[in-house]
Amino acid sequence: MNNTISSTELISLLSEKLGALIVGLKIITSPEVKKGGPSDLLKVSTGRIVVGASYQNAVRMQGGDGFVSAPLPWGQWFVSKKIIEHKGELYLAHVRRNSPPMHSFYFSGGYIIPAEKVIPFLRKKGENKRQAEVGVTGKKQVAFKAIKFSSIKTIKYGGKTFELVA
């Protein structure tokens, strides 16, 4: 891959584009693991996400009339609805609603570990109570997520794939 993009260039790209954008990602993370799970677990995920969408509007589109989103629980907006800054780290914010899940593979000790062996050791997210209060429950719930820039390996936008470099 010859195309690279720096964090600064990615910030500029996302800042100049108005509204929501669909981007493809490849990320590598170290998920929190419960006691008894592999301590060196890595999760490699690929897929498309929507960056810059309104969390509040997404919940309302799922039937949550009158839903008002709370301020960010941590960090501050660096680029509104797209990038969060927290303790010197940048995060790519996105909203997941009715979108295909990212494809993930798990590795431990240099080997691929089947998802069914890993999932029992991962933290489960509960239902969002604020969304449930306005009638958005189960699979209709909207997830607000943030991916640390340092976890992003590649980003695809506008028909080009870029390797994110420091």
ZADO-1210 file (C-alpha; in nm, 4 decimals, padded with zeros to 6 digits):
<atoms>
<atom x="00.0000" y="00.0000" z="00.0000" code="MET" pos="1"/>
<atom x="00.1516" y="00.3300" z="-00.1107" code="ASN" pos="2"/>
<atom x="-00.1136" y="00.5631" z="00.0272" code="ASN" pos="3"/>
<atom x="-00.0540" y="00.6881" z="00.3784" code="THR" pos="4"/>
<atom x="-00.2365" y="00.9489" z="00.5823" code="ILE" pos="5"/>
<atom x="-00.1208" y="01.1147" z="00.9030" code="SER" pos="6"/>
<atom x="-00.3477" y="01.1904" z="01.1973" code="SER" pos="7"/>
<atom x="-00.3247" y="01.5596" z="01.1072" code="THR" pos="8"/>
<atom x="-00.4267" y="01.4883" z="00.7455" code="GLU" pos="9"/>
<atom x="-00.7146" y="01.2675" z="00.8627" code="LEU" pos="10"/>
<atom x="-00.8375" y="01.5462" z="01.0912" code="ILE" pos="11"/>
<atom x="-00.8272" y="01.7903" z="00.7979" code="SER" pos="12"/>
<atom x="-01.0108" y="01.5469" z="00.5701" code="LEU" pos="13"/>
<atom x="-01.2884" y="01.4872" z="00.8249" code="LEU" pos="14"/>
<atom x="-01.3101" y="01.8594" z="00.9127" code="SER" pos="15"/>
<atom x="-01.3616" y="01.9760" z="00.5572" code="GLU" pos="16"/>
<atom x="-01.6393" y="01.7290" z="00.4790" code="LYS" pos="17"/>
<atom x="-01.9798" y="01.8428" z="00.6007" code="LEU" pos="18"/>
<atom x="-02.2283" y="01.5971" z="00.7436" code="GLY" pos="19"/>
<atom x="-02.1930" y="01.2235" z="00.7800" code="ALA" pos="20"/>
<atom x="-01.9394" y="01.0136" z="00.5906" code="LEU" pos="21"/>
<atom x="-01.9141" y="00.6411" z="00.5315" code="ILE" pos="22"/>
<atom x="-01.5604" y="00.5116" z="00.5793" code="VAL" pos="23"/>
<atom x="-01.4066" y="00.1671" z="00.5806" code="GLY" pos="24"/>
<atom x="-01.1715" y="00.0725" z="00.8617" code="LEU" pos="25"/>
<atom x="-00.9299" y="-00.1927" z="00.9724" code="LYS" pos="26"/>
<atom x="-00.8625" y="-00.1654" z="01.3445" code="ILE" pos="27"/>
<atom x="-00.6648" y="-00.3667" z="01.5969" code="ILE" pos="28"/>
<atom x="-00.7697" y="-00.3464" z="01.9623" code="THR" pos="29"/>
<atom x="-00.7010" y="-00.5247" z="02.2899" code="SER" pos="30"/>
<atom x="-01.0478" y="-00.5939" z="02.4318" code="PRO" pos="31"/>
<atom x="-01.1064" y="-00.6125" z="02.8069" code="GLU" pos="32"/>
<atom x="-01.1152" y="-00.9769" z="02.9076" code="VAL" pos="33"/>
<atom x="-01.2800" y="-01.1317" z="03.2132" code="LYS" pos="34"/>
<atom x="-01.0801" y="-01.3490" z="03.4512" code="LYS" pos="35"/>
<atom x="-00.9836" y="-01.6785" z="03.2873" code="GLY" pos="36"/>
<atom x="-00.9701" y="-01.5357" z="02.9358" code="GLY" pos="37"/>
<atom x="-00.6548" y="-01.4882" z="02.7269" code="PRO" pos="38"/>
<atom x="-00.4545" y="-01.1946" z="02.8637" code="SER" pos="39"/>
<atom x="-00.2857" y="-01.1205" z="02.5281" code="ASP" pos="40"/>
<atom x="-00.6051" y="-01.1121" z="02.3212" code="LEU" pos="41"/>
<atom x="-00.6095" y="-00.8975" z="02.0081" code="LEU" pos="42"/>
<atom x="-00.9183" y="-00.8235" z="01.8011" code="LYS" pos="43"/>
<atom x="-00.8786" y="-00.7365" z="01.4328" code="VAL" pos="44"/>
<atom x="-01.1927" y="-00.5808" z="01.2858" code="SER" pos="45"/>
<atom x="-01.2814" y="-00.4587" z="00.9378" code="THR" pos="46"/>
<atom x="-01.5964" y="-00.2936" z="00.8129" code="GLY" pos="47"/>
<atom x="-01.7742" y="00.0289" z="00.7316" code="ARG" pos="48"/>
<atom x="-01.8887" y="00.2909" z="00.9780" code="ILE" pos="49"/>
<atom x="-02.0733" y="00.6224" z="00.9611" code="VAL" pos="50"/>
<atom x="-01.8741" y="00.9151" z="01.0985" code="VAL" pos="51"/>
<atom x="-02.0372" y="01.2500" z="01.1715" code="GLY" pos="52"/>
<atom x="-02.3953" y="01.1315" z="01.2200" code="ALA" pos="53"/>
<atom x="-02.6028" y="01.2766" z="01.5016" code="SER" pos="54"/>
<atom x="-02.6503" y="01.0277" z="01.7856" code="TYR" pos="55"/>
<atom x="-02.9602" y="01.2171" z="01.9005" code="GLN" pos="56"/>
<atom x="-03.1184" y="01.2079" z="01.5541" code="ASN" pos="57"/>
<atom x="-03.0304" y="00.8392" z="01.5116" code="ALA" pos="58"/>
<atom x="-03.2162" y="00.7518" z="01.8338" code="VAL" pos="59"/>
<atom x="-03.5131" y="00.9637" z="01.7260" code="ARG" pos="60"/>
<atom x="-03.5214" y="00.7836" z="01.3891" code="MET" pos="61"/>
<atom x="-03.5580" y="00.4573" z="01.5825" code="GLN" pos="62"/>
<atom x="-03.8752" y="00.5869" z="01.7475" code="GLY" pos="63"/>
<atom x="-03.7246" y="00.7787" z="02.0389" code="GLY" pos="64"/>
<atom x="-03.9281" y="01.0976" z="01.9912" code="ASP" pos="65"/>
<atom x="-03.8140" y="01.3643" z="02.2320" code="GLY" pos="66"/>
<atom x="-03.4786" y="01.1940" z="02.3021" code="PHE" pos="67"/>
<atom x="-03.2092" y="01.4455" z="02.3968" code="VAL" pos="68"/>
<atom x="-02.8535" y="01.3198" z="02.4048" code="SER" pos="69"/>
<atom x="-02.6428" y="01.3945" z="02.7106" code="ALA" pos="70"/>
<atom x="-02.3050" y="01.5673" z="02.6812" code="PRO" pos="71"/>
<atom x="-02.0054" y="01.3438" z="02.6165" code="LEU" pos="72"/>
<atom x="-01.9342" y="01.1389" z="02.9316" code="PRO" pos="73"/>
<atom x="-01.5607" y="01.1863" z="02.8767" code="TRP" pos="74"/>
<atom x="-01.3393" y="01.4034" z="02.6558" code="GLY" pos="75"/>
<atom x="-01.4447" y="01.6918" z="02.4356" code="GLN" pos="76"/>
<atom x="-01.5297" y="01.7340" z="02.0716" code="TRP" pos="77"/>
<atom x="-01.2205" y="01.8096" z="01.8637" code="PHE" pos="78"/>
<atom x="-01.4229" y="01.7974" z="01.5397" code="VAL" pos="79"/>
<atom x="-01.7970" y="01.8055" z="01.6081" code="SER" pos="80"/>
<atom x="-01.9614" y="01.4594" z="01.5841" code="LYS" pos="81"/>
<atom x="-01.6426" y="01.3134" z="01.4301" code="LYS" pos="82"/>
<atom x="-01.3373" y="01.3333" z="01.6554" code="ILE" pos="83"/>
<atom x="-01.3094" y="01.3348" z="02.0352" code="ILE" pos="84"/>
<atom x="-00.9989" y="01.4409" z="02.2286" code="GLU" pos="85"/>
<atom x="-00.9436" y="01.2843" z="02.5700" code="HIS" pos="86"/>
<atom x="-00.6247" y="01.3018" z="02.7773" code="LYS" pos="87"/>
<atom x="-00.4095" y="01.3742" z="02.4720" code="GLY" pos="88"/>
<atom x="-00.5581" y="01.0903" z="02.2622" code="GLU" pos="89"/>
<atom x="-00.7841" y="01.1283" z="01.9592" code="LEU" pos="90"/>
<atom x="-01.0856" y="00.9049" z="01.8945" code="TYR" pos="91"/>
<atom x="-01.2943" y="00.8573" z="01.5811" code="LEU" pos="92"/>
<atom x="-01.6597" y="00.8806" z="01.6900" code="ALA" pos="93"/>
<atom x="-01.9369" y="00.6943" z="01.5131" code="HIS" pos="94"/>
<atom x="-02.2973" y="00.5898" z="01.5555" code="VAL" pos="95"/>
<atom x="-02.4142" y="00.2352" z="01.4794" code="ARG" pos="96"/>
<atom x="-02.7791" y="00.1952" z="01.3834" code="ARG" pos="97"/>
<atom x="-02.9102" y="-00.0844" z="01.1623" code="ASN" pos="98"/>
<atom x="-02.5653" y="-00.1286" z="01.0118" code="SER" pos="99"/>
<atom x="-02.3862" y="-00.4525" z="00.9393" code="PRO" pos="100"/>
<atom x="-02.1467" y="-00.5502" z="01.2163" code="PRO" pos="101"/>
<atom x="-01.7759" y="-00.5231" z="01.1619" code="MET" pos="102"/>
<atom x="-01.6071" y="-00.8528" z="01.0752" code="HIS" pos="103"/>
<atom x="-01.3755" y="-00.9511" z="01.3597" code="SER" pos="104"/>
<atom x="-01.1066" y="-01.2082" z="01.4215" code="PHE" pos="105"/>
<atom x="-00.9388" y="-01.2802" z="01.7547" code="TYR" pos="106"/>
<atom x="-00.5728" y="-01.3657" z="01.8087" code="PHE" pos="107"/>
<atom x="-00.3880" y="-01.4910" z="02.1153" code="SER" pos="108"/>
<atom x="-00.0311" y="-01.6183" z="02.1313" code="GLY" pos="109"/>
<atom x="00.0010" y="-01.5590" z="01.7570" code="GLY" pos="110"/>
<atom x="-00.2896" y="-01.7922" z="01.6739" code="TYR" pos="111"/>
<atom x="-00.6434" y="-01.7284" z="01.5531" code="ILE" pos="112"/>
<atom x="-00.8903" y="-01.8083" z="01.8309" code="ILE" pos="113"/>
<atom x="-01.2498" y="-01.8974" z="01.7304" code="PRO" pos="114"/>
<atom x="-01.4955" y="-01.6264" z="01.8363" code="ALA" pos="115"/>
<atom x="-01.7136" y="-01.8765" z="02.0246" code="GLU" pos="116"/>
<atom x="-01.4171" y="-01.9495" z="02.2559" code="LYS" pos="117"/>
<atom x="-01.3504" y="-01.5790" z="02.3196" code="VAL" pos="118"/>
<atom x="-01.6990" y="-01.4264" z="02.3496" code="ILE" pos="119"/>
<atom x="-01.7735" y="-01.5769" z="02.6954" code="PRO" pos="120"/>
<atom x="-01.4738" y="-01.3821" z="02.8307" code="PHE" pos="121"/>
<atom x="-01.5729" y="-01.0437" z="02.6831" code="LEU" pos="122"/>
<atom x="-01.7728" y="-00.7766" z="02.8637" code="ARG" pos="123"/>
<atom x="-02.1368" y="-00.7560" z="02.7547" code="LYS" pos="124"/>
<atom x="-02.2999" y="-00.4192" z="02.7082" code="LYS" pos="125"/>
<atom x="-02.6383" y="-00.3763" z="02.8699" code="GLY" pos="126"/>
<atom x="-02.9368" y="-00.1937" z="02.7348" code="GLU" pos="127"/>
<atom x="-02.9139" y="00.1854" z="02.7234" code="ASN" pos="128"/>
<atom x="-03.1614" y="00.3034" z="02.9885" code="LYS" pos="129"/>
<atom x="-03.2033" y="00.6536" z="02.8467" code="ARG" pos="130"/>
<atom x="-03.3051" y="00.5123" z="02.5078" code="GLN" pos="131"/>
<atom x="-03.5348" y="00.2560" z="02.6727" code="ALA" pos="132"/>
<atom x="-03.7144" y="00.5411" z="02.8559" code="GLU" pos="133"/>
<atom x="-03.8243" y="00.6819" z="02.5178" code="VAL" pos="134"/>
<atom x="-03.9233" y="00.3426" z="02.3764" code="GLY" pos="135"/>
<atom x="-03.6065" y="00.2419" z="02.1899" code="VAL" pos="136"/>
<atom x="-03.5224" y="-00.1092" z="02.3064" code="THR" pos="137"/>
<atom x="-03.3483" y="-00.4267" z="02.1923" code="GLY" pos="138"/>
<atom x="-03.2063" y="-00.4303" z="01.8417" code="LYS" pos="139"/>
<atom x="-03.3465" y="-00.0844" z="01.7713" code="LYS" pos="140"/>
<atom x="-03.1010" y="00.0729" z="02.0156" code="GLN" pos="141"/>
<atom x="-02.8311" y="00.2980" z="01.8755" code="VAL" pos="142"/>
<atom x="-02.4683" y="00.2551" z="01.9807" code="ALA" pos="143"/>
<atom x="-02.2314" y="00.5501" z="02.0140" code="PHE" pos="144"/>
<atom x="-01.8734" y="00.4307" z="01.9812" code="LYS" pos="145"/>
<atom x="-01.5276" y="00.5843" z="01.9715" code="ALA" pos="146"/>
<atom x="-01.2171" y="00.4236" z="01.8207" code="ILE" pos="147"/>
<atom x="-00.8747" y="00.5376" z="01.9364" code="LYS" pos="148"/>
<atom x="-00.6744" y="00.6738" z="01.6423" code="PHE" pos="149"/>
<atom x="-00.3801" y="00.4536" z="01.7433" code="SER" pos="150"/>
<atom x="-00.6021" y="00.1456" z="01.6860" code="SER" pos="151"/>
<atom x="-00.6792" y="00.2427" z="01.3254" code="ILE" pos="152"/>
<atom x="-00.4533" y="00.0649" z="01.0788" code="LYS" pos="153"/>
<atom x="-00.6253" y="00.1572" z="00.7524" code="THR" pos="154"/>
<atom x="-00.9074" y="00.3877" z="00.6525" code="ILE" pos="155"/>
<atom x="-01.0894" y="00.3810" z="00.3202" code="LYS" pos="156"/>
<atom x="-01.2611" y="00.6911" z="00.1919" code="TYR" pos="157"/>
<atom x="-01.3428" y="00.8240" z="-00.1541" code="GLY" pos="158"/>
<atom x="-01.2327" y="00.5023" z="-00.3247" code="GLY" pos="159"/>
<atom x="-00.8822" y="00.5158" z="-00.1735" code="LYS" pos="160"/>
<atom x="-00.7369" y="00.3115" z="00.1111" code="THR" pos="161"/>
<atom x="-00.4867" y="00.4832" z="00.3375" code="PHE" pos="162"/>
<atom x="-00.2573" y="00.3440" z="00.6040" code="GLU" pos="163"/>
<atom x="-00.2817" y="00.5678" z="00.9115" code="LEU" pos="164"/>
<atom x="00.0665" y="00.6687" z="01.0249" code="VAL" pos="165"/>
<atom x="00.1657" y="00.8660" z="01.3345" code="ALA" pos="166"/>
</atoms>
